[in-house]
Amino acid sequence: MKSYAKALVFAAAAMGATAANATISVSAVQGNPVYSGPAVTYDFDSSTPVTIGGGIRGPGTTANAYAQPIGSTGQYYTVGPSTSTPGSVLLGAVGPLVSLSFIWGSIDTFNSLTFTDAAGTPLLGAQYTFTGSQIAALVPAPANGSQVLNAQNPIVTFLFSGLDQTLVGGFQMSSGQNAFEIDNIALTTGGVPEPSTWAMMLLGFGAIGFTIRRRKSARELTQLA
């Protein structure tokens, strides 16, 4: 029985480590003049997340300042010298975050995005930061800031697993030049229990069984005595 309990502990530790070491997966497809991504949660018109810095602009483009992403209508969010940089988007109390997508407008090499907690504090680790060059390579397309080509205005999707589903509560955008624009944020929340959760449940059930077995053995010894 002791060896069984030890095995449960080791299983819980291994599965917990797997969850803790989870990575963020990212994909990108070229945008379209008529938005073709998932159902929108925040469009910066009828629904707007909490933002820190940056600016909500549009509709339309302002030369040498910010450009409306292809597929975006109405207002959009932008960071850069013409507004402020960095700027953060807080997603609110959304529950376990399974996926996040949005239009990344006129993608440039000097754009970068870092995931934050719910208060807007950047999460530490290289796995939480993505550059415009990295995203453009997924389309694939050059990260040259084109305002008129679909490929340079992609719909980007991030998938979260493990502890990241509860750690990530927003993201911070930075741009060394004008500008980094996004629109049509889409969130998917919920998901199934993580490996660490299953491990803890397994450990709990094992502990209950171990306790019951010990009590039964103790009663049998008392009766024999």
C-alpha positions as CSV (number, residue, x, y, z in Angstrom):
1,M,0.0,0.0,0.0
2,K,2.9,2.4,0.8
3,S,4.4,1.8,-2.6
4,Y,1.0,2.5,-4.2
5,A,0.8,5.8,-2.3
6,K,4.3,6.7,-3.4
7,A,3.3,6.0,-7.0
8,L,0.4,8.3,-6.7
9,V,2.6,11.1,-5.4
10,F,5.1,10.6,-8.2
11,A,2.3,10.6,-10.8
12,A,0.9,13.9,-9.4
13,A,4.3,15.5,-9.4
14,A,5.0,14.4,-13.0
15,M,1.6,15.6,-14.3
16,G,1.9,18.8,-12.3
17,A,5.3,19.5,-13.9
18,T,3.8,18.9,-17.4
19,A,1.1,21.4,-16.7
20,A,3.5,24.0,-15.3
21,N,5.8,23.6,-18.3
22,A,3.0,24.1,-20.8
23,T,3.7,26.4,-23.8
24,I,1.6,28.8,-25.7
25,S,0.8,27.7,-29.3
26,V,0.3,30.3,-32.0
27,S,-1.0,30.2,-35.6
28,A,-1.8,32.9,-38.1
29,V,-3.8,33.1,-41.4
30,Q,-4.1,36.0,-43.7
31,G,-7.0,38.4,-43.1
32,N,-9.9,39.3,-45.4
33,P,-11.7,42.5,-46.2
34,V,-14.8,40.9,-44.7
35,Y,-13.8,39.5,-41.3
36,S,-13.7,35.7,-41.3
37,G,-12.4,34.9,-37.9
38,P,-14.1,33.4,-34.8
39,A,-17.0,35.1,-33.0
40,V,-15.9,38.5,-31.6
41,T,-15.8,39.2,-27.9
42,Y,-14.4,42.8,-28.1
43,D,-14.7,45.0,-31.2
44,F,-13.9,48.3,-29.6
45,D,-17.3,49.6,-30.6
46,S,-20.2,47.9,-28.8
47,S,-17.8,45.9,-26.6
48,T,-14.5,47.3,-25.3
49,P,-12.0,45.6,-22.9
50,V,-10.1,47.6,-20.2
51,T,-7.1,49.2,-21.8
52,I,-4.0,50.9,-20.2
53,G,-2.2,53.3,-22.5
54,G,-2.4,53.1,-26.3
55,G,-5.5,54.5,-27.8
56,I,-8.8,53.6,-29.4
57,R,-9.0,55.1,-32.8
58,G,-11.0,55.0,-36.1
59,P,-12.9,54.3,-38.1
60,G,-10.3,55.0,-40.8
61,T,-6.6,55.5,-41.2
62,T,-4.5,58.5,-40.2
63,A,-1.4,58.8,-42.4
64,N,1.9,58.4,-40.5
65,A,0.1,57.5,-37.3
66,Y,-2.1,54.4,-37.4
67,A,-4.0,52.3,-40.0
68,Q,-7.3,50.4,-39.7
69,P,-6.6,46.7,-40.0
70,I,-8.0,44.8,-43.0
71,G,-11.2,43.2,-41.9
72,S,-11.8,45.8,-39.1
73,T,-14.8,48.1,-39.2
74,G,-15.4,50.9,-36.8
75,Q,-12.9,51.5,-34.0
76,Y,-9.7,49.6,-33.2
77,Y,-6.9,49.7,-30.6
78,T,-3.4,51.0,-31.4
79,V,-0.1,51.6,-29.7
80,G,2.9,53.6,-30.9
81,P,4.5,57.1,-30.7
82,S,1.2,58.7,-32.0
83,T,-0.7,57.3,-29.0
84,S,1.6,55.7,-26.4
85,T,3.6,52.6,-26.1
86,P,3.5,50.1,-24.5
87,G,-0.3,49.7,-24.2
88,S,-2.1,46.9,-22.4
89,V,-5.5,45.1,-23.0
90,L,-7.0,43.4,-19.9
91,L,-9.4,40.6,-20.7
92,G,-11.3,40.6,-17.4
93,A,-12.6,37.7,-15.3
94,V,-13.0,35.3,-18.3
95,G,-12.3,32.0,-16.5
96,P,-9.7,29.5,-17.8
97,L,-8.5,31.0,-21.1
98,V,-8.4,28.4,-23.9
99,S,-7.8,30.6,-26.9
100,L,-7.4,34.2,-27.9
101,S,-7.4,35.6,-31.5
102,F,-7.5,39.0,-33.1
103,I,-6.6,40.9,-36.3
104,W,-2.9,42.0,-36.1
105,G,-2.9,45.0,-38.4
106,S,-0.1,46.0,-40.8
107,I,2.4,43.7,-39.1
108,D,5.9,45.1,-38.6
109,T,9.2,43.8,-37.3
110,F,9.1,46.4,-34.5
111,N,5.8,45.1,-33.1
112,S,5.9,42.9,-30.0
113,L,3.3,41.4,-27.7
114,T,3.8,40.1,-24.2
115,F,1.2,38.3,-22.2
116,T,0.3,39.7,-18.8
117,D,-1.7,38.7,-15.7
118,A,-5.1,40.1,-15.0
119,A,-3.7,43.2,-13.5
120,G,-1.5,44.0,-16.6
121,T,1.8,42.8,-15.1
122,P,3.9,41.2,-17.9
123,L,4.6,37.5,-17.3
124,L,8.2,36.5,-17.0
125,G,9.8,34.2,-19.6
126,A,10.6,34.3,-23.3
127,Q,7.7,32.0,-24.0
128,Y,5.3,34.9,-23.2
129,T,6.6,37.3,-25.8
130,F,5.9,37.2,-29.6
131,T,7.4,39.6,-32.2
132,G,5.9,40.8,-35.5
133,S,8.6,38.8,-37.4
134,Q,7.6,35.6,-35.6
135,I,3.9,36.0,-36.4
136,A,4.5,37.1,-40.1
137,A,6.6,33.9,-40.6
138,L,3.5,31.8,-39.8
139,V,1.3,33.3,-42.6
140,P,3.9,33.4,-44.3
141,A,4.5,37.0,-45.2
142,P,7.1,39.8,-44.8
143,A,6.6,41.9,-41.7
144,N,6.8,45.1,-43.7
145,G,3.8,47.0,-42.4
146,S,1.6,46.8,-45.5
147,Q,-1.8,48.4,-44.9
148,V,-3.4,47.0,-48.1
149,L,-2.3,43.3,-48.3
150,N,-4.4,40.6,-46.6
151,A,-1.3,38.6,-45.6
152,Q,0.2,41.5,-43.6
153,N,-3.1,41.9,-41.7
154,P,-3.4,38.3,-40.4
155,I,-5.9,36.8,-37.9
156,V,-3.6,35.5,-35.1
157,T,-4.7,32.7,-32.7
158,F,-3.0,31.8,-29.4
159,L,-3.9,28.5,-27.6
160,F,-3.2,28.1,-23.9
161,S,-2.8,25.0,-21.8
162,G,-1.7,24.1,-18.3
163,L,-1.3,26.8,-15.7
164,D,-1.2,29.4,-18.5
165,Q,-5.0,29.1,-18.8
166,T,-5.4,30.8,-15.5
167,L,-2.1,32.9,-15.4
168,V,-2.8,34.8,-18.6
169,G,-5.3,37.7,-18.1
170,G,-4.3,40.1,-20.8
171,F,-1.5,41.3,-23.1
172,Q,0.9,44.2,-23.5
173,M,1.6,45.6,-27.0
174,S,4.7,47.6,-27.9
175,S,5.8,49.3,-31.1
176,G,9.0,51.3,-31.7
177,Q,7.4,53.1,-34.6
178,N,3.8,53.8,-35.8
179,A,2.0,51.6,-35.2
180,F,0.7,48.3,-33.8
181,E,-3.1,48.0,-34.3
182,I,-5.5,45.2,-33.4
183,D,-9.3,44.6,-33.6
184,N,-11.9,41.9,-33.2
185,I,-10.6,40.1,-30.1
186,A,-12.2,36.7,-29.8
187,L,-11.9,34.6,-26.6
188,T,-12.7,31.0,-25.8
189,T,-12.9,30.0,-22.2
190,G,-13.6,26.8,-20.2
191,G,-11.8,23.7,-21.2
192,V,-11.4,20.3,-19.5
193,P,-9.5,19.7,-16.2
194,E,-5.8,20.1,-16.6
195,P,-3.4,17.2,-16.0
196,S,-2.4,18.5,-12.5
197,T,-6.1,18.6,-11.6
198,W,-6.6,15.0,-12.6
199,A,-3.4,14.1,-10.7
200,M,-4.6,15.7,-7.5
201,M,-8.0,14.0,-7.8
202,L,-6.2,10.7,-8.3
203,L,-4.0,11.3,-5.3
204,G,-7.1,12.2,-3.2
205,F,-9.0,9.1,-4.2
206,G,-5.9,7.0,-3.5
207,A,-5.5,8.6,0.0
208,I,-9.2,7.9,0.8
209,G,-8.8,4.3,-0.3
210,F,-5.6,3.9,1.7
211,T,-7.3,5.3,4.9
212,I,-10.3,3.0,4.5
213,R,-8.0,0.0,4.0
214,R,-6.0,0.8,7.1
215,R,-9.2,1.2,9.2
216,K,-10.5,-2.1,7.9
217,S,-7.3,-3.9,8.8
218,A,-7.2,-2.3,12.2
219,R,-10.8,-3.5,12.9
220,E,-9.9,-7.1,11.7
221,L,-6.9,-7.2,14.1
222,T,-9.0,-6.0,17.0
223,Q,-11.6,-8.7,16.3
224,L,-8.8,-11.4,16.2
225,A,-7.3,-10.2,19.4
